Amino acid sequence: MKSKLRELRMVREWSQSDLADKLGVSRQTINAIETEKYDPSLPLAFKVARLFKLPIENIFEP
Amino acid sequence: MNSKPNIPEEIGWGKQYSWRVSLKAGGGWMTLAFITDLPGIYLIEHHKDWPVPLRAVIALIPLIATLLYVRSAARWVRGMDELYRRIALESFLFATVAYLLLTAAWFLLNQAGVWNSIAQTTGLHLERMPFSNCTLIICLTYVFFGVGYSIFNRRYQ
């Protein structure tokens, strides 16, 4: 699944670890989502959307 | 800010290893299973005159400790984040299947008489391998878990 997670993170000048801490997941999870090796669960996708104050479909693309 | 998820590296050998986390993940119960397993087998074999209920308790203590270890480990896995949980569960599945296949292969080779012929030529009695022994079950499953973890972890890096 494609995502704009990296761009959104870069705009806020957050590291992968910063974002991982904010979402309560590991840095590896953020890296795996950004490199499209792992699709996040629906609760995690909602958390991401809530954190960036954007609709899910604006962040993740099937 | 959310609480920090459990990380498998904290219970494996390496820089991030923490014995406190290891204890939380069931390391204490695993140690109890190791400590009670071999002496238990010795006591049962050398004290056949002891009452059966006592012998049954001695025989089952390592299994109970193993069960409590699995319970603690399952709770700890529940505290992982979703990616690590997936890797851990895939690794557990790999370890369980690998252990079952190993024991199945061992029994089949025993039936085929392979261990007998090895024993006759080398004196190595592989047919006596104690696959129902808790220490062996935990050690082999742990080794297979490590192999599985390194395979499945690589997929997401």
Backbone of each chain as ProteinMPNN parsed JSONL, in Angstrom:
{"seq_chain_A": "MKSKLRELRMVREWSQSDLADKLGVSRQTINAIETEKYDPSLPLAFKVARLFKLPIENIFEP", "coords_chain_A": {"N_chain_A": [[0.843, -1.201, 0.0], [0.541, 2.191, -0.901], [1.79, 5.142, 0.703], [1.621, 8.448, 2.185], [3.172, 8.927, 4.264], [5.901, 9.362, 4.778], [6.398, 11.862, 3.504], [4.657, 13.526, 4.934], [5.727, 13.282, 7.448], [8.269, 14.353, 7.059], [7.679, 17.024, 6.468], [6.951, 17.939, 8.951], [9.299, 17.698, 10.204], [9.965, 15.445, 11.709], [11.602, 12.633, 13.099], [11.787, 9.087, 12.274], [11.682, 7.744, 14.654], [10.532, 9.669, 16.34], [7.938, 9.859, 15.281], [7.147, 7.228, 15.652], [7.099, 7.097, 18.456], [5.02, 8.886, 18.977], [2.896, 7.502, 17.913], [2.896, 5.199, 19.31], [4.165, 2.88, 18.462], [6.783, 0.713, 17.093], [9.962, 1.89, 15.74], [10.665, 0.425, 13.563], [8.249, -0.377, 12.521], [7.217, 1.997, 11.453], [9.139, 2.472, 9.5], [8.738, 0.191, 7.895], [6.167, 0.668, 6.949], [6.544, 3.018, 5.493], [8.283, 2.141, 3.518], [6.68, 0.508, 2.136], [6.491, -2.167, 2.848], [4.881, -3.171, 4.691], [1.474, -3.216, 5.552], [-0.466, -1.039, 7.433], [-2.6, -1.74, 10.312], [-6.168, -1.17, 10.595], [-6.861, 0.318, 13.003], [-4.335, 1.524, 13.513], [-3.962, 3.0, 11.185], [-6.042, 4.826, 11.475], [-5.105, 6.148, 13.733], [-2.844, 7.395, 12.672], [-4.062, 9.067, 10.819], [-5.525, 10.719, 12.53], [-3.47, 11.905, 13.95], [-2.17, 13.428, 11.991], [-4.236, 14.972, 11.262], [-5.82, 14.481, 8.968], [-7.918, 13.005, 6.392], [-8.091, 9.402, 6.155], [-7.891, 8.371, 3.536], [-6.428, 10.313, 2.27], [-3.903, 9.881, 3.09], [-3.2, 7.168, 2.884], [-3.022, 4.952, 0.113], [-4.635, 2.497, -1.739]], "CA_chain_A": [[0.0, 0.0, 0.0], [1.312, 3.443, -0.935], [1.38, 6.101, 1.738], [2.337, 9.736, 2.176], [3.655, 9.053, 5.633], [7.248, 9.952, 4.799], [6.294, 13.293, 3.187], [4.002, 14.213, 6.066], [6.694, 13.283, 8.558], [9.357, 15.274, 6.69], [7.158, 18.392, 6.582], [6.956, 18.29, 10.386], [10.691, 17.485, 10.651], [10.011, 14.391, 12.715], [12.33, 11.419, 12.71], [10.928, 7.893, 12.359], [11.511, 7.444, 16.085], [9.557, 10.633, 16.887], [6.601, 9.451, 14.845], [6.854, 5.948, 16.323], [6.721, 7.413, 19.843], [3.696, 9.534, 18.987], [1.858, 6.522, 17.556], [2.997, 4.042, 20.218], [4.645, 1.683, 17.759], [8.244, 0.707, 16.989], [10.5, 2.61, 14.584], [10.672, -0.51, 12.437], [6.903, -0.37, 11.927], [7.13, 3.206, 10.618], [10.0, 2.239, 8.337], [8.11, -0.819, 7.032], [5.01, 1.288, 6.27], [7.075, 3.983, 4.512], [8.909, 1.43, 2.391], [5.593, -0.312, 1.565], [6.683, -3.589, 3.14], [3.867, -3.569, 5.664], [0.244, -2.415, 5.555], [-0.892, -0.874, 8.833], [-3.958, -2.16, 10.66], [-7.127, -0.056, 10.548], [-6.681, 1.225, 14.151], [-3.108, 2.314, 13.363], [-4.217, 3.963, 10.102], [-6.867, 5.889, 12.076], [-4.226, 6.925, 14.625], [-2.014, 8.229, 11.797], [-4.946, 10.106, 10.263], [-5.863, 11.637, 13.623], [-2.253, 12.653, 14.292], [-1.89, 14.425, 10.945], [-5.505, 15.686, 11.028], [-6.186, 14.304, 7.557], [-8.673, 11.765, 6.175], [-7.228, 8.235, 5.871], [-7.666, 8.198, 2.084], [-5.423, 11.293, 1.821], [-2.58, 9.409, 3.539], [-2.953, 5.819, 2.335], [-3.633, 4.662, -1.187], [-4.552, 1.052, -1.972]], "C_chain_A": [[0.879, 1.252, 0.0], [0.849, 4.37, 0.187], [2.198, 7.382, 1.634], [2.971, 9.995, 3.538], [5.016, 9.764, 5.696], [7.197, 11.463, 4.544], [5.705, 14.075, 4.367], [4.944, 14.33, 7.262], [7.802, 14.309, 8.31], [8.921, 16.731, 6.861], [7.229, 18.861, 8.032], [8.348, 18.126, 11.013], [10.772, 16.504, 11.82], [10.88, 13.251, 12.204], [11.355, 10.237, 12.783], [10.657, 7.542, 13.823], [10.489, 8.374, 16.734], [8.14, 10.193, 16.556], [6.186, 8.15, 15.535], [6.404, 6.194, 17.761], [5.32, 8.008, 19.92], [2.577, 8.533, 18.712], [1.878, 5.288, 18.472], [3.362, 2.758, 19.515], [6.17, 1.734, 17.685], [8.685, 1.489, 15.743], [10.468, 1.728, 13.345], [9.31, -0.541, 11.736], [6.746, 0.829, 10.99], [7.939, 3.01, 9.345], [9.337, 1.265, 7.36], [6.901, -0.242, 6.288], [5.514, 2.238, 5.169], [7.681, 3.296, 3.293], [7.942, 0.429, 1.736], [5.801, -1.817, 1.774], [5.607, -4.098, 4.09], [2.672, -2.622, 5.582], [-0.244, -2.277, 6.991], [-2.307, -1.395, 9.057], [-4.87, -0.93, 10.603], [-6.984, 0.868, 11.764], [-5.431, 2.099, 14.027], [-3.292, 3.373, 12.265], [-5.058, 5.127, 10.628], [-6.018, 6.776, 12.986], [-3.381, 7.899, 13.809], [-2.85, 9.396, 11.278], [-5.269, 11.162, 11.312], [-4.66, 12.515, 13.966], [-1.987, 13.761, 13.278], [-3.128, 15.254, 10.59], [-5.894, 15.674, 9.553], [-7.071, 13.067, 7.434], [-7.726, 10.624, 5.779], [-6.882, 8.142, 4.388], [-6.678, 9.233, 1.521], [-4.007, 10.86, 2.195], [-2.24, 8.067, 2.895], [-3.715, 5.61, 1.033], [-3.535, 3.165, -1.452], [-3.811, 0.702, -3.266]], "O_chain_A": [[1.824, 1.368, 0.78], [-0.322, 4.38, 0.566], [3.298, 7.404, 1.082], [3.262, 11.134, 3.904], [5.248, 10.633, 6.535], [7.841, 12.247, 5.242], [6.199, 15.14, 4.737], [4.953, 15.329, 7.981], [8.218, 15.032, 9.217], [9.691, 17.566, 7.337], [7.526, 20.023, 8.308], [8.54, 18.385, 12.202], [11.526, 16.696, 12.774], [10.884, 12.948, 11.011], [10.242, 10.371, 13.29], [9.564, 7.106, 14.184], [9.685, 7.948, 17.563], [7.262, 10.155, 17.418], [5.038, 7.987, 15.948], [5.447, 5.579, 18.231], [4.537, 7.677, 20.811], [1.459, 8.683, 19.205], [0.984, 4.443, 18.409], [2.929, 1.676, 19.911], [6.782, 2.689, 18.162], [7.898, 1.718, 14.824], [10.27, 2.206, 12.228], [9.23, -0.708, 10.519], [6.218, 0.704, 9.885], [7.484, 3.339, 8.249], [9.367, 1.479, 6.148], [6.637, -0.61, 5.143], [4.978, 2.257, 4.06], [7.601, 3.807, 2.176], [8.337, -0.381, 0.898], [5.342, -2.633, 0.975], [5.442, -5.305, 4.27], [2.827, -1.402, 5.546], [-0.419, -3.276, 7.689], [-3.107, -1.482, 8.126], [-4.396, 0.205, 10.566], [-6.984, 2.087, 11.595], [-5.457, 3.274, 14.391], [-2.831, 4.506, 12.406], [-4.817, 6.28, 10.271], [-6.185, 7.996, 13.012], [-3.213, 9.061, 14.181], [-2.417, 10.549, 11.292], [-5.284, 12.357, 11.016], [-4.803, 13.707, 14.238], [-1.628, 14.881, 13.642], [-3.073, 16.128, 9.725], [-6.245, 16.7, 8.973], [-6.992, 12.169, 8.273], [-6.694, 10.854, 5.15], [-5.738, 7.872, 4.022], [-6.152, 9.053, 0.422], [-3.029, 11.404, 1.682], [-1.123, 7.863, 2.419], [-4.864, 6.021, 0.874], [-2.437, 2.611, -1.393], [-3.663, -0.475, -3.593]]}, "seq_chain_B": "MNSKPNIPEEIGWGKQYSWRVSLKAGGGWMTLAFITDLPGIYLIEHHKDWPVPLRAVIALIPLIATLLYVRSAARWVRGMDELYRRIALESFLFATVAYLLLTAAWFLLNQAGVWNSIAQTTGLHLERMPFSNCTLIICLTYVFFGVGYSIFNRRYQ", "coords_chain_B": {"N_chain_B": [[1.339, 11.182, 23.979], [2.187, 7.793, 23.549], [2.461, 4.616, 25.376], [5.551, 2.741, 25.494], [6.013, 0.136, 23.178], [6.457, -3.465, 23.622], [9.59, -4.956, 22.793], [11.055, -7.483, 20.842], [13.856, -7.778, 20.785], [14.677, -7.236, 23.302], [14.557, -9.508, 24.782], [16.153, -11.292, 23.546], [19.526, -12.468, 22.758], [21.966, -9.938, 22.772], [22.656, -6.375, 22.277], [20.454, -4.99, 23.286], [19.418, -6.562, 25.261], [17.586, -7.295, 28.201], [17.439, -8.38, 31.462], [15.407, -7.949, 33.252], [13.182, -7.434, 31.621], [13.153, -9.867, 30.375], [12.489, -11.545, 32.497], [9.915, -10.613, 32.946], [8.736, -11.452, 30.647], [8.385, -14.099, 31.089], [10.652, -15.504, 31.759], [11.377, -16.369, 34.322], [9.594, -18.469, 34.937], [10.384, -20.19, 32.944], [12.979, -20.781, 33.76], [12.367, -22.099, 36.143], [11.115, -24.34, 35.085], [13.31, -25.546, 33.811], [14.962, -26.035, 36.04], [13.463, -27.833, 37.548], [12.996, -29.943, 35.878], [15.087, -31.94, 34.954], [16.158, -32.911, 37.51], [13.734, -33.885, 38.457], [13.128, -36.002, 36.695], [15.242, -37.667, 37.358], [14.654, -38.213, 40.084], [12.188, -39.561, 39.821], [12.955, -41.836, 38.398], [14.746, -43.066, 40.13], [13.434, -43.447, 42.523], [11.282, -45.404, 42.745], [9.652, -46.441, 44.609], [8.276, -44.46, 45.862], [5.147, -42.775, 46.722], [2.501, -42.827, 44.276], [0.922, -40.411, 43.744], [2.713, -38.391, 44.607], [4.868, -38.813, 42.881], [3.593, -38.21, 40.524], [3.1, -35.469, 40.862], [5.742, -34.505, 40.945], [6.506, -35.178, 38.369], [4.847, -33.54, 36.865], [5.388, -30.882, 37.538], [7.401, -29.441, 35.938], [5.932, -29.197, 33.567], [3.776, -27.618, 34.331], [5.118, -25.305, 35.029], [6.098, -24.683, 32.506], [3.726, -24.164, 31.171], [2.89, -21.862, 32.527], [4.941, -20.228, 31.76], [4.438, -19.981, 29.015], [2.034, -18.607, 29.199], [2.863, -16.142, 30.335], [4.583, -15.311, 28.304], [2.791, -15.035, 26.193], [1.224, -12.91, 27.105], [3.157, -10.958, 27.063], [3.76, -10.79, 24.364], [1.358, -9.755, 23.497], [1.678, -7.159, 24.274], [3.312, -6.098, 22.394], [4.018, -4.013, 19.486], [2.034, -3.847, 16.438], [3.489, -4.813, 14.164], [5.763, -6.16, 15.196], [4.376, -8.023, 16.676], [3.218, -9.526, 14.689], [5.524, -10.592, 13.463], [6.525, -12.053, 15.623], [4.452, -13.923, 16.059], [4.437, -15.285, 13.618], [6.953, -16.402, 13.824], [6.63, -18.034, 16.087], [4.814, -19.858, 15.058], [6.371, -20.988, 13.05], [8.378, -22.129, 14.669], [6.917, -24.015, 16.16], [5.889, -25.731, 14.167], [8.295, -26.581, 13.023], [9.405, -27.962, 15.188], [7.506, -30.024, 15.518], [7.756, -31.313, 13.033], [10.395, -32.147, 13.211], [10.291, -33.975, 15.365], [8.496, -35.817, 14.264], [9.962, -36.722, 12.051], [12.063, -37.869, 13.409], [10.795, -40.015, 14.783], [9.871, -41.488, 12.569], [12.281, -42.178, 11.317], [13.282, -43.72, 13.322], [11.473, -45.847, 13.276], [12.128, -46.84, 10.804], [14.478, -47.987, 11.355], [16.856, -46.671, 11.338], [18.202, -45.376, 13.466], [18.918, -47.548, 14.991], [20.791, -48.866, 13.369], [22.754, -46.912, 13.291], [23.444, -46.873, 15.969], [24.587, -49.394, 16.233], [26.868, -49.199, 14.644], [28.231, -46.874, 15.502], [27.775, -46.571, 18.222], [26.25, -44.595, 19.193], [23.325, -43.7, 20.736], [20.716, -42.641, 19.434], [18.076, -43.188, 19.472], [17.214, -42.897, 21.989], [16.611, -40.304, 22.45], [15.184, -37.776, 24.389], [12.324, -36.644, 23.603], [10.029, -35.87, 24.928], [10.819, -34.425, 26.992], [10.821, -31.531, 28.991], [12.874, -29.567, 29.051], [14.268, -30.041, 26.675], [12.212, -29.588, 24.834], [11.631, -26.848, 25.266], [14.17, -25.694, 24.732], [14.704, -26.467, 22.033], [12.458, -25.356, 20.749], [12.924, -22.691, 21.277], [15.316, -22.239, 19.894], [14.418, -22.72, 17.256], [12.549, -20.687, 17.153], [14.215, -18.459, 17.186], [15.539, -18.789, 14.732], [13.349, -18.582, 12.985], [12.537, -15.994, 13.652], [14.69, -14.423, 12.766], [14.442, -14.838, 10.037], [11.804, -13.893, 9.377], [11.872, -11.314, 10.376], [13.686, -10.046, 8.752], [12.274, -9.673, 6.436], [10.771, -7.369, 6.793], [12.533, -5.279, 6.959]], "CA_chain_B": [[2.429, 10.19, 23.834], [1.758, 6.449, 23.913], [3.476, 3.842, 26.09], [6.493, 2.064, 24.606], [5.643, -1.279, 22.977], [7.504, -4.463, 23.908], [10.456, -5.231, 21.635], [11.646, -8.822, 20.991], [15.311, -7.711, 20.994], [14.94, -7.099, 24.737], [14.655, -10.824, 25.429], [17.119, -12.108, 22.793], [20.91, -12.092, 23.034], [22.395, -8.756, 22.017], [22.864, -5.13, 23.016], [19.24, -4.495, 23.954], [18.901, -7.562, 26.199], [17.326, -6.854, 29.574], [16.974, -9.535, 32.23], [14.128, -7.57, 33.855], [12.147, -7.686, 30.605], [13.156, -11.31, 30.171], [11.7, -12.117, 33.605], [8.523, -10.217, 32.711], [8.237, -12.243, 29.516], [8.223, -15.506, 31.488], [11.956, -16.128, 31.978], [11.39, -17.003, 35.649], [8.896, -19.755, 34.814], [11.211, -21.048, 32.092], [14.07, -21.243, 34.617], [11.793, -23.089, 37.061], [10.901, -25.57, 34.301], [14.64, -26.165, 33.636], [15.483, -26.493, 37.335], [12.695, -28.97, 38.08], [12.829, -31.01, 34.876], [16.055, -33.048, 35.017], [16.121, -33.578, 38.824], [12.455, -34.607, 38.551], [13.285, -37.273, 35.971], [16.157, -38.477, 38.172], [13.926, -38.674, 41.277], [11.164, -40.543, 39.425], [13.61, -43.09, 37.982], [15.489, -43.697, 41.234], [12.593, -43.65, 43.714], [10.044, -46.015, 42.247], [8.841, -46.828, 45.769], [7.532, -43.296, 46.356], [3.723, -42.842, 46.349], [2.204, -42.393, 42.901], [0.551, -38.983, 43.635], [3.92, -37.567, 44.737], [5.623, -38.977, 41.624], [2.836, -37.484, 39.495], [3.347, -34.037, 41.074], [7.134, -34.241, 40.526], [6.564, -35.278, 36.901], [4.078, -32.475, 36.198], [5.85, -29.519, 37.886], [7.984, -28.729, 34.794], [4.892, -28.876, 32.578], [3.006, -26.487, 34.867], [5.998, -24.133, 34.874], [6.135, -24.374, 31.064], [2.425, -23.568, 30.851], [2.904, -20.492, 33.055], [5.893, -19.495, 30.897], [3.721, -19.671, 27.767], [1.045, -17.58, 29.545], [3.578, -14.859, 30.47], [5.1, -14.939, 26.978], [1.643, -14.595, 25.378], [0.892, -11.565, 27.58], [4.217, -10.049, 26.622], [3.57, -10.617, 22.91], [0.196, -8.874, 23.358], [2.143, -5.784, 24.504], [4.157, -5.639, 21.279], [3.267, -3.284, 18.463], [1.438, -4.818, 15.512], [4.462, -5.444, 13.264], [6.531, -7.129, 15.986], [3.475, -9.116, 17.047], [3.077, -10.386, 13.507], [6.784, -11.331, 13.313], [6.618, -13.023, 16.729], [3.49, -15.008, 15.849], [4.94, -16.087, 12.494], [8.1, -17.158, 14.328], [6.086, -19.096, 16.955], [4.232, -20.876, 14.17], [7.516, -21.661, 12.428], [9.05, -22.946, 15.688], [6.054, -25.152, 16.513], [5.855, -26.667, 13.036], [9.638, -27.159, 12.888], [9.568, -28.944, 16.26], [6.655, -31.183, 15.203], [8.352, -32.028, 11.901], [11.612, -32.804, 13.694], [9.924, -35.17, 16.151], [7.89, -36.78, 13.335], [11.064, -37.307, 11.277], [12.836, -38.715, 14.325], [10.036, -41.255, 14.99], [9.84, -42.243, 11.309], [13.62, -42.752, 11.129], [13.394, -44.78, 14.331], [10.715, -46.992, 12.754], [12.855, -47.373, 9.647], [15.646, -48.695, 11.881], [18.083, -45.895, 11.083], [18.923, -45.125, 14.726], [19.502, -48.839, 15.4], [22.012, -49.14, 12.596], [23.763, -45.938, 13.743], [23.892, -47.32, 17.296], [25.452, -50.569, 16.067], [28.164, -48.833, 14.053], [28.96, -45.809, 16.235], [27.514, -46.613, 19.665], [25.424, -43.421, 19.515], [21.934, -44.161, 20.867], [19.813, -41.527, 19.141], [16.685, -43.606, 19.723], [16.877, -42.536, 23.371], [16.421, -38.843, 22.525], [13.963, -37.539, 25.193], [11.545, -35.564, 23.002], [8.944, -35.425, 25.803], [11.48, -33.699, 28.068], [10.502, -30.095, 28.916], [14.074, -28.786, 28.738], [14.534, -30.19, 25.241], [11.119, -28.931, 24.095], [11.818, -25.389, 25.353], [15.421, -25.305, 24.046], [14.548, -26.609, 20.577], [11.481, -24.369, 20.274], [13.584, -21.389, 21.377], [16.266, -22.16, 18.766], [13.622, -22.574, 16.031], [11.952, -19.35, 17.193], [15.289, -17.546, 16.79], [15.743, -18.937, 13.282], [12.154, -18.005, 12.357], [12.523, -14.549, 13.88], [15.659, -13.765, 11.879], [13.911, -14.911, 8.665], [10.62, -13.04, 9.179], [12.233, -9.932, 10.69], [14.401, -9.504, 7.586], [11.275, -9.319, 5.418], [10.197, -6.038, 7.033], [13.584, -4.272, 7.191]], "C_chain_B": [[1.944, 8.818, 24.321], [2.857, 5.712, 24.674], [4.317, 3.049, 25.09], [6.092, 0.595, 24.419], [6.795, -2.221, 23.327], [8.283, -4.777, 22.633], [11.143, -6.581, 21.83], [13.148, -8.812, 21.276], [15.66, -7.634, 22.49], [15.016, -8.446, 25.452], [15.603, -11.764, 24.674], [18.525, -11.657, 23.122], [21.28, -10.899, 22.18], [22.457, -7.537, 22.909], [21.64, -4.717, 23.832], [18.708, -5.442, 25.026], [18.726, -6.979, 27.6], [16.776, -8.039, 30.362], [15.655, -9.249, 32.916], [12.981, -7.86, 32.893], [12.007, -9.183, 30.375], [12.335, -12.018, 31.258], [10.211, -11.843, 33.404], [7.905, -11.081, 31.604], [8.173, -13.739, 29.841], [9.526, -16.238, 31.748], [12.055, -16.877, 33.3], [10.741, -18.384, 35.603], [9.708, -20.733, 33.98], [12.367, -21.632, 32.917], [13.573, -22.317, 35.576], [11.573, -24.428, 36.336], [12.226, -26.31, 34.11], [15.115, -26.806, 34.943], [14.775, -27.757, 37.81], [12.652, -30.165, 37.13], [13.785, -32.19, 35.077], [16.119, -33.709, 36.402], [14.845, -34.385, 39.007], [12.55, -35.973, 37.883], [14.17, -38.233, 36.79], [15.419, -39.079, 39.374], [12.909, -39.76, 40.924], [11.806, -41.891, 39.08], [14.275, -43.833, 39.141], [14.676, -43.926, 42.505], [11.244, -44.211, 43.293], [9.136, -46.463, 43.386], [8.031, -45.657, 46.329], [6.063, -43.397, 45.941], [3.453, -42.221, 44.965], [1.793, -40.913, 42.823], [1.76, -38.049, 43.719], [4.752, -37.611, 43.447], [4.937, -38.211, 40.487], [3.094, -35.976, 39.611], [4.752, -33.667, 40.582], [7.234, -34.239, 38.999], [5.909, -34.084, 36.222], [4.563, -31.059, 36.498], [6.488, -28.792, 36.684], [6.943, -28.341, 33.74], [4.065, -27.68, 33.026], [3.825, -25.198, 34.71], [6.06, -23.707, 33.403], [4.845, -23.678, 30.643], [2.377, -22.111, 31.313], [3.867, -19.613, 32.249], [5.196, -19.058, 29.61], [2.696, -18.557, 28.023], [1.714, -16.203, 29.641], [4.071, -14.369, 29.111], [3.961, -14.412, 26.098], [1.221, -13.178, 25.783], [1.896, -10.545, 27.063], [4.092, -9.759, 25.126], [2.392, -9.669, 22.657], [0.601, -7.4, 23.529], [3.047, -5.257, 23.401], [3.332, -4.763, 20.335], [2.922, -4.268, 17.343], [2.446, -5.515, 14.594], [5.268, -6.522, 14.001], [5.665, -8.317, 16.381], [3.318, -10.083, 15.876], [4.341, -11.244, 13.327], [6.887, -12.418, 14.379], [5.672, -14.198, 16.498], [3.908, -15.906, 14.688], [6.097, -16.969, 12.961], [7.652, -18.296, 15.237], [5.522, -20.227, 16.112], [5.346, -21.695, 13.525], [8.164, -22.621, 13.423], [8.231, -24.189, 16.024], [6.051, -26.196, 15.404], [7.219, -27.354, 12.875], [9.857, -28.242, 13.947], [8.75, -30.208, 15.964], [7.249, -32.006, 14.062], [9.606, -32.783, 12.33], [11.278, -34.08, 14.469], [9.306, -36.237, 15.242], [8.985, -37.495, 12.543], [11.867, -38.282, 12.15], [12.121, -40.055, 14.551], [10.032, -42.116, 13.733], [11.19, -42.918, 11.049], [13.867, -43.879, 12.132], [12.683, -46.05, 13.859], [11.438, -47.645, 11.584], [14.142, -48.088, 10.071], [16.966, -47.962, 11.685], [18.899, -45.717, 12.372], [19.595, -46.42, 15.235], [20.809, -49.109, 14.687], [23.131, -48.17, 12.989], [24.336, -46.378, 15.095], [24.854, -48.502, 17.184], [26.84, -50.196, 15.537], [28.946, -47.821, 14.897], [28.791, -45.873, 17.764], [26.685, -45.431, 20.143], [23.96, -43.84, 19.574], [20.953, -43.004, 20.687], [18.35, -41.883, 19.413], [16.236, -43.238, 21.14], [16.653, -41.029, 23.553], [15.119, -38.526, 23.261], [13.114, -36.378, 24.658], [10.372, -35.092, 23.869], [9.502, -34.615, 26.978], [11.267, -32.182, 27.909], [11.704, -29.242, 28.5], [14.355, -28.837, 27.243], [13.47, -29.472, 24.412], [11.354, -27.415, 24.073], [13.057, -24.956, 24.561], [15.252, -25.361, 22.524], [13.569, -25.573, 20.02], [12.106, -22.979, 20.263], [14.558, -21.187, 20.205], [15.492, -21.945, 17.459], [12.956, -21.202, 15.974], [12.978, -18.317, 16.724], [15.53, -17.582, 15.291], [14.579, -18.265, 12.54], [12.143, -16.491, 12.473], [13.489, -13.839, 12.941], [15.173, -13.79, 10.42], [12.797, -13.881, 8.475], [10.917, -11.566, 9.464], [12.891, -9.261, 9.484], [13.43, -8.998, 6.518], [10.78, -7.876, 5.568], [11.265, -4.961, 7.25], [13.925, -3.499, 5.93]], "O_chain_B": [[1.353, 8.715, 25.396], [4.023, 6.104, 24.637], [3.864, 2.728, 23.992], [5.858, -0.11, 25.4], [7.959, -1.821, 23.326], [7.716, -4.853, 21.543], [11.755, -6.81, 22.873], [13.663, -9.72, 21.928], [16.787, -7.928, 22.891], [15.48, -8.524, 26.589], [15.832, -12.895, 25.105], [18.714, -10.586, 23.7], [20.946, -10.849, 20.997], [22.329, -7.633, 24.13], [21.767, -4.167, 24.926], [17.673, -5.172, 25.635], [19.594, -6.272, 28.112], [15.769, -8.633, 29.978], [14.862, -10.161, 33.149], [11.961, -8.439, 33.267], [10.904, -9.703, 30.203], [11.591, -12.958, 30.98], [9.362, -12.7, 33.65], [6.714, -11.394, 31.629], [7.931, -14.554, 28.951], [9.526, -17.455, 31.938], [12.735, -17.899, 33.39], [11.269, -19.347, 36.158], [9.731, -21.934, 34.251], [12.695, -22.812, 32.796], [14.251, -23.318, 35.804], [11.81, -25.499, 36.896], [12.282, -27.534, 34.228], [15.597, -27.938, 34.966], [15.395, -28.643, 38.399], [12.31, -31.274, 37.54], [13.345, -33.31, 35.338], [16.134, -34.937, 36.485], [14.861, -35.444, 39.635], [12.106, -36.978, 38.439], [13.89, -39.427, 36.899], [15.529, -40.272, 39.655], [12.783, -40.757, 41.636], [11.275, -42.948, 39.421], [14.359, -45.061, 39.141], [15.17, -44.529, 43.458], [10.205, -43.574, 43.463], [7.981, -46.824, 43.157], [7.179, -45.861, 47.194], [5.75, -44.026, 44.93], [4.082, -41.244, 44.559], [2.26, -40.208, 41.928], [1.834, -37.048, 43.005], [5.266, -36.592, 42.986], [5.593, -37.645, 39.612], [3.283, -35.29, 38.607], [4.937, -32.66, 39.899], [7.942, -33.423, 38.41], [6.337, -33.655, 35.151], [4.192, -30.123, 35.79], [6.149, -27.635, 36.432], [7.054, -27.294, 33.102], [3.695, -26.831, 32.215], [3.305, -24.155, 34.317], [6.072, -22.515, 33.096], [4.865, -22.727, 29.861], [1.891, -21.237, 30.595], [3.638, -18.415, 32.079], [5.34, -17.918, 29.169], [2.506, -17.676, 27.184], [1.205, -15.22, 29.102], [3.993, -13.181, 28.798], [4.147, -13.455, 25.347], [0.902, -12.35, 24.93], [1.541, -9.43, 26.679], [4.293, -8.629, 24.682], [2.423, -8.874, 21.717], [-0.054, -6.506, 22.994], [3.499, -4.113, 23.454], [2.102, -4.773, 20.382], [3.448, -5.381, 17.3], [2.273, -6.692, 14.277], [5.436, -7.637, 13.509], [6.127, -9.457, 16.421], [3.289, -11.3, 16.058], [4.259, -12.446, 13.076], [7.279, -13.549, 14.095], [6.051, -15.348, 16.72], [3.759, -17.126, 14.751], [6.215, -18.126, 12.556], [8.209, -19.393, 15.184], [5.725, -21.403, 16.412], [5.279, -22.923, 13.46], [8.466, -23.767, 13.091], [8.778, -25.283, 16.157], [6.192, -27.391, 15.661], [7.288, -28.557, 12.622], [10.417, -29.3, 13.659], [9.24, -31.324, 16.137], [7.25, -33.236, 14.109], [9.856, -33.903, 11.884], [11.894, -35.125, 14.263], [9.562, -37.427, 15.425], [8.947, -38.714, 12.38], [12.285, -39.351, 11.705], [12.756, -41.109, 14.516], [10.174, -43.336, 13.815], [11.246, -44.071, 10.621], [14.56, -44.853, 11.84], [13.191, -47.161, 14.008], [11.365, -48.86, 11.398], [14.811, -48.715, 9.25], [18.044, -48.536, 11.841], [20.118, -45.882, 12.375], [20.677, -46.389, 15.822], [21.798, -49.521, 15.292], [24.304, -48.543, 13.019], [25.538, -46.274, 15.34], [25.816, -48.602, 17.945], [27.848, -50.788, 15.922], [30.171, -47.9, 14.994], [29.584, -45.288, 18.503], [26.443, -45.273, 21.34], [23.407, -44.289, 18.57], [20.43, -42.459, 21.659], [17.501, -41.005, 19.565], [15.047, -43.263, 21.456], [16.523, -40.546, 24.677], [14.052, -38.953, 22.821], [13.171, -35.268, 25.187], [9.781, -34.048, 23.595], [8.752, -34.174, 27.849], [11.502, -31.623, 26.838], [11.572, -28.315, 27.701], [14.642, -27.816, 26.619], [13.785, -28.828, 23.411], [11.288, -26.779, 23.022], [13.01, -23.98, 23.812], [15.613, -24.419, 21.818], [13.807, -24.985, 18.965], [11.855, -22.185, 19.357], [14.616, -20.112, 19.607], [15.861, -21.092, 16.651], [12.808, -20.618, 14.9], [12.649, -17.41, 15.958], [15.704, -16.543, 14.654], [14.783, -17.492, 11.604], [11.791, -15.786, 11.528], [13.167, -12.789, 12.385], [15.46, -12.868, 9.656], [12.832, -13.09, 7.533], [10.3, -10.677, 8.878], [12.687, -8.075, 9.226], [13.713, -8.04, 5.799], [10.413, -7.239, 4.581], [10.944, -3.852, 7.676], [14.786, -2.619, 5.96]]}, "name": "protein", "num_of_chains": 2, "seq": "MKSKLRELRMVREWSQSDLADKLGVSRQTINAIETEKYDPSLPLAFKVARLFKLPIENIFEPMNSKPNIPEEIGWGKQYSWRVSLKAGGGWMTLAFITDLPGIYLIEHHKDWPVPLRAVIALIPLIATLLYVRSAARWVRGMDELYRRIALESFLFATVAYLLLTAAWFLLNQAGVWNSIAQTTGLHLERMPFSNCTLIICLTYVFFGVGYSIFNRRYQ"}
